[in-house]
Amino acid sequence: MKKIIVLNGPNLNLLGEREKNQYGNTTLKGIENMCIEFTKKNNLELTFTQSNIEGELVEKIQNSRNNQDGLIINAGGYTHTSVAIHDALKILKIPIIELHISNIYNREDFRHKSLISNVAKGVICGFGANGYLMALEAITKMMKNEN
């Protein structure tokens, strides 16, 4: 059974409360439940986690190199600032998808630069909570093509 980890960065624990015009009404728990349903139907093992702490995300990424087959990351604000997350992702030899609920290119200029994009196989942004399902579908296909 293939294993996928979905990492969520700072402030994503407040989905459903914050900036609903950007992020919608779906909570992170609601997104997790959507992802669990997808992985059950597709015979995948899911680890779904969130942290506001950069170092915790780095440790999860580092640990993924030995026990995951694919990684999806919504790094939140760390997307634009974290060299540490970039460097940890760069070490991985598994497919990586960068994910954003909102369209980062329709927002403030500082959000247009991602430190993650050049180490990810692909980027999904602007599709709301459904972006998670799109990312799971894409990474599932990527993992199949690697065999």
C-alpha positions as CSV (number, residue, x, y, z in Angstrom):
1,M,0.0,0.0,0.0
2,K,1.4,3.4,-1.0
3,K,1.8,6.0,1.7
4,I,1.1,9.7,1.2
5,I,1.7,12.5,3.7
6,V,-0.2,15.8,3.5
7,L,1.6,18.6,5.4
8,N,-0.2,21.8,6.3
9,G,1.6,24.9,7.6
10,P,0.8,27.8,9.8
11,N,-2.7,29.2,10.3
12,L,-4.3,26.4,8.3
13,N,-5.8,25.0,11.5
14,L,-8.0,28.1,11.4
15,L,-9.6,27.3,8.0
16,G,-13.4,27.9,8.1
17,E,-12.8,30.9,10.4
18,R,-10.2,33.0,8.6
19,E,-10.5,35.0,5.4
20,K,-13.4,33.0,4.0
21,N,-13.3,35.0,0.8
22,Q,-9.8,33.5,0.2
23,Y,-10.1,30.1,1.8
24,G,-13.8,29.2,1.9
25,N,-15.9,27.7,4.7
26,T,-14.3,24.2,4.8
27,T,-12.4,23.4,8.0
28,L,-9.1,21.6,8.0
29,K,-10.8,18.6,9.6
30,G,-13.3,18.7,6.7
31,I,-10.5,18.6,4.2
32,E,-8.8,15.8,6.2
33,N,-12.1,13.8,6.0
34,M,-12.3,14.3,2.2
35,C,-8.7,13.1,1.9
36,I,-9.3,10.1,4.1
37,E,-12.3,9.1,1.9
38,F,-10.2,9.4,-1.2
39,T,-7.3,7.4,0.2
40,K,-9.6,4.6,1.4
41,K,-11.2,4.3,-2.1
42,N,-7.8,4.2,-3.7
43,N,-6.1,1.8,-1.3
44,L,-3.6,4.4,0.0
45,E,-2.3,5.1,3.5
46,L,-2.6,8.7,4.6
47,T,-0.8,10.8,7.1
48,F,-2.5,14.2,7.4
49,T,-0.9,16.8,9.7
50,Q,-0.7,20.5,10.5
51,S,1.8,22.6,12.4
52,N,2.4,26.3,13.0
53,I,6.0,25.5,13.8
54,E,8.5,25.5,10.9
55,G,10.9,23.0,12.6
56,E,8.1,20.5,13.1
57,L,7.3,20.6,9.4
58,V,11.0,20.2,8.5
59,E,11.2,17.1,10.8
60,K,8.1,15.6,9.1
61,I,9.6,16.2,5.7
62,Q,12.9,14.6,6.7
63,N,11.2,11.6,8.2
64,S,9.2,11.2,5.0
65,R,12.3,10.2,3.0
66,N,12.2,6.8,4.7
67,N,8.6,6.0,5.1
68,Q,6.4,7.8,2.5
69,D,5.9,7.4,-1.2
70,G,4.5,10.9,-1.9
71,L,4.2,14.2,-0.2
72,I,1.7,17.0,-0.6
73,I,2.5,20.3,1.1
74,N,0.5,23.4,1.8
75,A,3.2,25.3,3.6
76,G,1.0,28.4,4.1
77,G,3.1,31.5,4.7
78,Y,6.3,29.4,4.9
79,T,5.9,28.9,1.2
80,H,7.4,32.4,0.6
81,T,9.9,32.5,3.5
82,S,11.3,29.1,4.5
83,V,14.7,28.1,3.1
84,A,14.7,25.3,5.7
85,I,11.5,23.7,4.2
86,H,12.9,24.1,0.7
87,D,16.1,22.4,1.7
88,A,14.3,19.5,3.5
89,L,12.1,18.9,0.4
90,K,15.1,19.0,-1.9
91,I,16.4,15.9,-0.1
92,L,13.4,13.8,-0.9
93,K,13.4,11.3,-3.8
94,I,9.6,11.0,-3.8
95,P,7.0,13.0,-5.7
96,I,6.2,16.4,-4.1
97,I,3.1,18.5,-4.9
98,E,2.9,22.1,-3.7
99,L,-0.6,23.1,-2.9
100,H,-2.5,26.3,-2.1
101,I,-6.2,26.8,-1.5
102,S,-6.2,30.3,-2.9
103,N,-4.6,31.5,-6.1
104,I,-1.4,33.0,-4.8
105,Y,-0.9,34.9,-8.0
106,N,-4.2,36.8,-7.4
107,R,-2.9,38.1,-4.1
108,E,-0.3,40.3,-2.6
109,D,3.0,40.5,-4.5
110,F,5.0,38.8,-1.8
111,R,2.9,35.6,-2.3
112,H,3.9,35.4,-5.9
113,K,7.3,33.9,-5.0
114,S,7.5,30.4,-3.8
115,L,10.6,28.8,-2.4
116,I,9.0,25.4,-2.8
117,S,8.0,25.3,-6.5
118,N,11.4,24.5,-7.9
119,V,11.6,21.3,-5.8
120,A,8.0,20.2,-6.4
121,K,6.9,18.1,-9.4
122,G,3.8,20.3,-9.7
123,V,1.8,23.1,-8.1
124,I,-2.0,23.3,-7.6
125,C,-3.5,26.6,-6.5
126,G,-6.8,28.4,-6.5
127,F,-9.2,25.5,-6.4
128,G,-10.2,25.8,-2.8
129,A,-10.5,22.7,-0.7
130,N,-10.9,20.6,-3.8
131,G,-7.2,21.3,-4.6
132,Y,-6.4,18.6,-2.0
133,L,-8.3,16.0,-4.0
134,M,-6.7,17.2,-7.2
135,A,-3.3,16.8,-5.5
136,L,-4.1,13.3,-4.3
137,E,-5.3,12.3,-7.7
138,A,-2.1,13.7,-9.3
139,I,0.3,12.2,-6.8
140,T,-1.4,8.8,-7.1
141,K,-0.8,8.9,-10.9
142,M,2.8,10.0,-10.4
143,M,3.5,7.1,-8.0
144,K,2.0,4.6,-10.5
145,N,4.2,6.0,-13.3
146,E,7.3,5.5,-11.2
147,N,6.9,1.7,-11.0
